[in-house]
Amino acid sequence: MDEVVISRAIVESYMKDFMAAMEVDVAIAGAGPAGLVTAYYLAKDGIRAVVFEKQLCVGGGMPGGGMMLNRIVLQEQGKQILDEFDVSVREYQKGYYVADSLEAVSAICWKAIKAGTRIFNLISVEDVMVREDDRITGLVLNWSAVSWSKLHVDPLTIRCKVVVDATGHDAEVCRIVVQKIGKKLRTKTGDVIGQKAMWAEKGEKEILENTREVHPGLVVAGMTANAVFGSPRMGAIFGGMLLSGKKAAQIAKELLR
Ligand SMILES: Cc1cc2nc3c(=O)[nH]c(=O)nc-3n(C[C@H](O)[C@H](O)[C@H](O)COP(=O)(O)OP(=O)(O)OC[C@H]3O[C@@H](n4cnc5c(N)ncnc54)[C@H](O)[C@@H]3O)c2cc1C
């Protein structure tokens, strides 16, 4: 085996995919459950979707289950989504289902990639690109290692028609929009309101209402949706994250039309 051939194979193959990711229909920030599900439902319909994840591994908060016990709980509608990903789900008691969080993350990630999406880990979204009417037209990216090591290195940019902020409770893309464009999100304050205290039932219900376009060209999904609109957190029940990802894909498709 030739080490240089191995190195060439990695660089060429990666750069081919990265070049293809520079002009896409939908760019998703965050490979947690919501971002991955969004990517799957877009790619399944032939839409060019890419995901940028700042950490080494995908899955966001899902692998950790509840307090590091790697199980997740779902309600009936959430279970139906995991059925589509062939994840084993067990009924715990009427209306409550439990699944292995690692199996769920692996299955969702595998299906999203097989459907045609590309996931780039260790890349952070650090800014957005805007044009007339403050419409968001792309993402500004850098290696996560650059910010972690506080290096002074300029980023690169990709163009897209729709951005999905699935960065979890930090709502990082929305916060960038507020800081750099002004308080123009479609919330009561125009700002990221911030998530409220734990109330699983309310949080799960509101996450679907909150999954929408919050700024021209920017859709929110998963925990970001509740953080932006000031809805409650819900802890280790994950049905809402999956359903929100599916709805975000639907909204992105409508915006592309
Ligand atoms: C640190 C952390 C905090 C949590 N806090 C809460 C909480 O307050 N309330 C609650 O109900 N549940 C919380 N959870 C639990 C549970 O994990 C979430 O409800 C669920 O995972 C949310 O799914 P999601 O896909 O919306 O976001 P997450 O699972 O959080 O996934 C978001 C992903 O986006 C990535 N990301 C973030 N910023 C960027 C960026 N700039 N560029 C690229 N990628 C980025 C993250 O690395 C992560 O992988 C938390 C989990 C974690 C890991």
Ligand as a Chemical Component Dictionary entry (heavy atoms), coordinates in Angstrom:
data_LIG
# 
_chem_comp.id                   LIG 
_chem_comp.type                 NON-POLYMER 
_chem_comp.pdbx_formal_charge   0 
_chem_comp.three_letter_code    LIG 
# 
loop_
_chem_comp_atom.comp_id 
_chem_comp_atom.atom_id 
_chem_comp_atom.alt_atom_id 
_chem_comp_atom.type_symbol 
_chem_comp_atom.charge 
_chem_comp_atom.model_Cartn_x 
_chem_comp_atom.model_Cartn_y 
_chem_comp_atom.model_Cartn_z 
_chem_comp_atom.pdbx_ordinal 
LIG C1  C1  C 0 -25.033 21.005 24.829 1  
LIG C2  C2  C 0 -26.472 20.529 24.845 2  
LIG C3  C3  C 0 -27.422 21.313 25.429 3  
LIG C4  C4  C 0 -28.751 20.894 25.455 4  
LIG N1  N1  N 0 -29.637 21.720 26.000 5  
LIG C5  C5  C 0 -30.910 21.381 25.997 6  
LIG C6  C6  C 0 -31.843 22.248 26.529 7  
LIG O1  O1  O 0 -31.477 23.314 26.993 8  
LIG N2  N2  N 0 -33.162 21.884 26.502 9  
LIG C7  C7  C 0 -33.551 20.678 26.002 10 
LIG O2  O2  O 0 -34.750 20.398 26.002 11 
LIG N3  N3  N 0 -32.660 19.827 25.500 12 
LIG C8  C8  C 0 -31.372 20.148 25.488 13 
LIG N4  N4  N 0 -30.466 19.268 25.012 14 
LIG C9  C9  C 0 -30.960 17.916 24.814 15 
LIG C10 C10 C 0 -31.270 17.391 23.494 16 
LIG O3  O3  O 0 -30.040 16.989 23.015 17 
LIG C11 C11 C 0 -31.885 18.304 22.509 18 
LIG O4  O4  O 0 -33.197 18.546 22.884 19 
LIG C12 C12 C 0 -31.837 17.690 21.097 20 
LIG O5  O5  O 0 -30.631 17.004 20.875 21 
LIG C13 C13 C 0 -31.984 18.808 20.136 22 
LIG O6  O6  O 0 -31.842 18.359 18.818 23 
LIG P1  P1  P 0 -31.405 19.376 17.716 24 
LIG O7  O7  O 0 -31.144 18.574 16.499 25 
LIG O8  O8  O 0 -32.376 20.494 17.642 26 
LIG O9  O9  O 0 -30.065 20.029 18.275 27 
LIG P2  P2  P 0 -28.671 19.350 18.908 28 
LIG O10 O10 O 0 -28.915 17.928 19.147 29 
LIG O11 O11 O 0 -28.293 20.229 19.995 30 
LIG O12 O12 O 0 -27.735 19.489 17.627 31 
LIG C14 C14 C 0 -27.232 20.709 17.177 32 
LIG C15 C15 C 0 -25.940 20.444 16.425 33 
LIG O13 O13 O 0 -25.515 21.663 15.840 34 
LIG C16 C16 C 0 -24.110 21.750 15.974 35 
LIG N5  N5  N 0 -23.738 23.152 15.882 36 
LIG C17 C17 C 0 -23.965 24.125 16.791 37 
LIG N6  N6  N 0 -23.503 25.300 16.341 38 
LIG C18 C18 C 0 -22.960 25.073 15.129 39 
LIG C19 C19 C 0 -22.303 25.895 14.159 40 
LIG N7  N7  N 0 -22.094 27.203 14.372 41 
LIG N8  N8  N 0 -21.872 25.326 13.010 42 
LIG C20 C20 C 0 -22.060 24.002 12.774 43 
LIG N9  N9  N 0 -22.661 23.180 13.667 44 
LIG C21 C21 C 0 -23.122 23.707 14.822 45 
LIG C22 C22 C 0 -23.811 21.123 17.322 46 
LIG O14 O14 O 0 -22.485 20.710 17.425 47 
LIG C23 C23 C 0 -24.808 19.965 17.333 48 
LIG O15 O15 O 0 -24.248 18.797 16.797 49 
LIG C24 C24 C 0 -29.127 19.652 24.925 50 
LIG C25 C25 C 0 -28.132 18.867 24.351 51 
LIG C26 C26 C 0 -26.838 19.305 24.291 52 
LIG C27 C27 C 0 -25.805 18.449 23.646 53 
# 
loop_
_chem_comp_bond.comp_id 
_chem_comp_bond.atom_id_1 
_chem_comp_bond.atom_id_2 
_chem_comp_bond.value_order 
_chem_comp_bond.pdbx_ordinal 
LIG C1  C2  SING 1  
LIG C2  C3  SING 2  
LIG C2  C26 DOUB 3  
LIG C3  C4  DOUB 4  
LIG C4  N1  SING 5  
LIG C4  C24 SING 6  
LIG N1  C5  DOUB 7  
LIG C5  C6  SING 8  
LIG C5  C8  SING 9  
LIG C6  O1  DOUB 10 
LIG C6  N2  SING 11 
LIG N2  C7  SING 12 
LIG C7  O2  DOUB 13 
LIG C7  N3  SING 14 
LIG N3  C8  DOUB 15 
LIG C8  N4  SING 16 
LIG N4  C9  SING 17 
LIG N4  C24 SING 18 
LIG C9  C10 SING 19 
LIG C10 O3  SING 20 
LIG C10 C11 SING 21 
LIG C11 O4  SING 22 
LIG C11 C12 SING 23 
LIG C12 O5  SING 24 
LIG C12 C13 SING 25 
LIG C13 O6  SING 26 
LIG O6  P1  SING 27 
LIG P1  O7  DOUB 28 
LIG P1  O8  SING 29 
LIG P1  O9  SING 30 
LIG O9  P2  SING 31 
LIG P2  O10 DOUB 32 
LIG P2  O11 SING 33 
LIG P2  O12 SING 34 
LIG O12 C14 SING 35 
LIG C14 C15 SING 36 
LIG C15 O13 SING 37 
LIG C15 C23 SING 38 
LIG O13 C16 SING 39 
LIG C16 N5  SING 40 
LIG C16 C22 SING 41 
LIG N5  C17 SING 42 
LIG N5  C21 SING 43 
LIG C17 N6  DOUB 44 
LIG N6  C18 SING 45 
LIG C18 C19 SING 46 
LIG C18 C21 DOUB 47 
LIG C19 N7  SING 48 
LIG C19 N8  DOUB 49 
LIG N8  C20 SING 50 
LIG C20 N9  DOUB 51 
LIG N9  C21 SING 52 
LIG C22 O14 SING 53 
LIG C22 C23 SING 54 
LIG C23 O15 SING 55 
LIG C24 C25 DOUB 56 
LIG C25 C26 SING 57 
LIG C26 C27 SING 58 
# 
